[in-house]
Amino acid sequence: MTIYQLKCLLMGRTNVLQHRQKLLGLSLKAGGPLTDEAALADVKSKGGGKRSRDGGAPPALEFIMMGTPESDIFVDPSEMSDLPQVVDDFDLPLGAEWSRELSNRSLLQAYISSTKINIMNELRAGKPLLVLDLDHTILDFSRKAVVSGEGVEQLKRPFMDYFLRTCYEHYDLAVWSQTSWRWLEVKLVELGLCTSPHFKISFVLDKTSMFKIKTVVKGKEKEAAVKPMELIWSNLPGFDATNTVHVDDLKRNFALNPNEGIQVEGWYRNKGMAGDVVLRDLAGYLVELATKMGGKFDKVNKRRWKEGLTLHDDDDDEKQQGKK
């Protein structure tokens, strides 16, 4: 791990961007300036750090991080290069909402610049992208299952293999899980998601690519971890809102991209949900979406997926009829 990667972890905890962080009390063992590229193994605490009681582990790094969270920093709009040329005063968020917007956008840009997507299986030309959550969306996997040796098939949501095989004919598949890479790797291997002859996973993201945004729920400001599709789109320019769909059991995970999200009911194998047919029905919907609305996913209201393909224009028509 490098100093820059440490700063990325600190940013997730404090909302202080990397370039605003000052790490006091650290220096290079060999001397010289401490840069972001320096490996932590080559860094020491100026005070020496504390060793473990048995004396075997290396001393822990002790330091102070100084910096101001992005939400507490005023940014003059005239100094922001990514603002549109014309700003509608009626659409401009004010006060606390403006502060949250700045903070969320800054965090997103920081994660985009620090994230690299490693392609496991080549993306296929012309295929849209299907981003899948794992736990309680297409499977129910726990550490107890690993310890007890519970059968792999019991961990899969009904129709999981059918769902992945069917969708792979029309989509490139990606996994984005809100878990650590260690357990994510176990899940992928144990359930055969990386070795199936019927489908291939193009890339995988874990919880380190997620960050917490500030939002308001029932009048109270809260933080929620999200999976922003812009992080993928910035790294893979062939994808955008017109050809990307995200399936998850937690609505908050696509808070920054609500129109790309399809929320499914969470599946728990110990709650008598053996007759669940969500993935079977969703596979049919996604095939229809890919074949009939290719390149126009942004026109479709995916929140109503159980009703079939519904366009946003249809929603507007219903609202107009309701006013008559």
N, C-alpha and C positions, 0 to 999 in steps of 0.2 A: 504494500500500500504506500502511496505517496502523500506528500503534504496536500496536494490538490484534492485527492480522493478523501482525505480526512476532512477537508473544508466542505466537500459535497455532503458528507454525513452530518457535519455540524449545521449546514444550511437547512437540511431536512428537519433538524430539531429546533432551530432558532429562527428560521426565516431571514437570516443574515446572509446575503449573497457572498460568494467566495472573495470577490475583489474588495469587499468592505470588511473582511475579517482580518484582525491583527492577533497573531498568536504570540503571546508574551511568555518568556521563560524557556524557549526552545533554541537550540543551536546545533550546528553540525559537529559531529565528533572530530572530524578532521579540520575544523575551522573553516572560515569563509562565509559568504552570504547564504542565508537559508532561502531557497527558492521553492516554488510549487512543485518542481520536478523531483525534489529530493525524496529519497526513500526513507520511511520511518525507521528502518533498521539502522540508518546512518545518522539518526538524530538522537540527541540526549537532552534531558532536562538540566537546566543550569544549576538547579539545586541538587542534582544527583538522582532524584526519584526514590521511591520506596520499593524495596525488594520484598518478595513474598517471605513468609515466616520460615519456610524450609530452605530459603536461600537459593533454590534451584532456578526459579523463573527470573527472566531479566527484569530490571527495574521498570516500573510503570512510568509513562511520560506524564509529568505534571506541568500544566501550563494554564494560562488564562486567555480566553478568547474575548476580544473586544470588538464591538461592531454594532451598528444600528439596524434593526429589522426594517425591511423595505417599506412596510406599512407606515412607519414613523418618519419617513423621509419625504419631504415635499419635492415634487418634480415639476419644473416649469414646462407646460405643454409646448412652448416654443423651442425647447431643447430636445424634444422627442421626435426622432426622424420617422417613426412608423405611424404617426397620426395621419388620418385622411386629410385631403386638402380642404374639404368643407366639413365643418362640424355642426350638426343639428343641435341647437341648444336644448330642445325638448327631449332628446335622447341621451343627453350627457348625464351620467350618474353624479350625484353631488354628495358632499359630506363623507360619512362613513362608507357609503357605497362606492364612492370614487376611490377612497383609500384601499378598500378591499380589491377593487378592480386592478389598481396599480400593483398591489402585492402579488395577486394571482398571476398577472401577466409577467411580472419580473421572474417569479419562480419558474413559470413555464419556459421562458427563454433560457434560464440558467440550466434547467434539466435537458432541454433540447441540445444545448451546446456541449454538455458533458456526457451525453448518452451515445453509445455506438451500438448499432444493431448488428449482431453476427448472424449471417445467413447460414442455416444448417442444410437446407435443400433449396435449390434454385427456384426463384419465382418464375412463373410461366407467363409468357406474354399474353395480354388481353384478359387475364383472369382477375376478377375483383378479389378483395381481401376480406376474410372472415376472422375476426379476433375473438378468441374464446377464453372465458374464465374457466377454471377447473372446479374448485371445491364448491359443491352444492349446485353447480350449474350442469356439468356433465358427469360428475362423480362425487362420491363422499368418502374421502380418504382421511384416516387419522393415524397418529403414532401408535395407538393401541392395536390397529390392524396389522402393522408391521411386526409388533412384538408377538401377537397371538397367532400370526400366520393365517389370518382369515383369508378365504378364497378370493382371488382377484376379481372374479366375475361379480361377486357380491358388492364390490366397491363401485362398480359402474352403474350409472343411471340407466334404467331400461332404454334400449334402443341406441345406446351410445355408439357402438361400433357401426350400426346402420347409419346413424346420423353423420359420423365422420366420413364414412365411405361415400355416402351420397353427396354430401356437400363438397368433397374433394374433387368431384367431377366438374364442379362449376366454380370453385373458389380456391385460392391459395389460403392455407390455414396457418394461423399464428396463435400462440398461447400467451396470455398475460395473466399471471397469478399473483394474488396478494399474499405471498409467502416467501420465505427465504429460498435462495438457490439450492441449498442442501436438500430441503424437503421437496422442492419442486423437481429436482433431478430424480429423487426416489420415486415420486409419483409417475413421472414420464417413463421410467425404466420398468417399474413393476407392472404397470398397466399396458406395456407394449406400445405406447404412443409414438415411440421413436423408431420402432422396428416393424411396424405393420406393412405388409405388402400391398395393402389396399389404399393407403393414404400416406401423405408425408406432411410433417410440420415444417414450415419454412423458417420460422424463428421463434424464440421464446424470450419473454421479459418477466422479471420477477418484481418483488416489492420495492427494490432499490430504484426502479424507474418511475415509481409513484411518488407524489408529494401531496402535502396537505394544503388545501385552499381554505379561505375564509368565506363563509356563507351565512345566511340568516335562515333559521328554522323556527317557525312559530314565534317570530319576533325576537329571538335570541341569536346572537352571533356564535357560530360554532366552527370548528375545523373538521374537515373531512378529507380523507385520502382519495385521490382520483386517478383515473387512467386516461390521460389526454391523448386523443388520436393525433393531435398536431405533432406529438413527439415522433410518431411513426411516419407521418407524412413528410416531415422535414428531413428525415433520414432516408426515406424511400420516395422520391419525387413522383413516381408513377401512380401513387395512391392519394386520394383526397375524399371529400365528402360525397362525391358522385359514385364511388365504387368501393366504399368501406362500410362494413356493418360490424357491430360489437355486441356480443351476447354475454349477459351477466345476470346473476341473481340479485345483485345489489344495485339499486338505481343510482346511488350516490357515486358509483364508480365511473359513470359517464356524465357527471354533472357538467363538465365543460363541453361535452358533445352530445347533448340530449337527443338530437335527431338521428345520430348514428347508432343509438343504443336500442337493444331489444331486451327488456327485462323478463326473465322467466321465474317462476316460483322455485324457491330453493328446495333441493331434494335431500332428504335425510333417510338413510336406509333403515334406521331403527324406529321410524315413526309410521310403519305400515303403509309405505308408499310404493309397494311392489307393482301396482297396476298403473303406475305413472306412464303417460304417453306423450309428454311434452316434447321430447326430442324427435319422436316420430312425426308429430304435427309440424314442428318447427322446420324440420328438414324439407317437408313439402312446400312450406312458405318460402324458404330461402331459395329453393330451386326455381320457383315461380318468379321471385324477385330478380334472380340473375338472368333468367331467360326472357322476361318481358320488360324489365326496366334496366337493362345493362347500361351503365354510364349515366343513369338518372336516379340513383338511389336517394339523392337529396330531395327528390320530389315526393317521396313516399313517407307517410306517417307510420313509422315502425312501431309506435306504441300500441297501435291497434292491429297487430300482426295476426291475432286470433280470428279477426274478421276477414282475413285475406288482404290483398293489395288495396290500400286506401291512400289516395293522394291528398296532399295538403289542400289542393283546390276543392276537393270534396268536403273537407272540414269547413272551408269558408262558405260553401253553398249551404251546408246545414245550418251554420250560424245565421245566414241571411234569411233562410226559411223560418227559423225560430223567431226572428224579429217581426215577421209578417203577421 
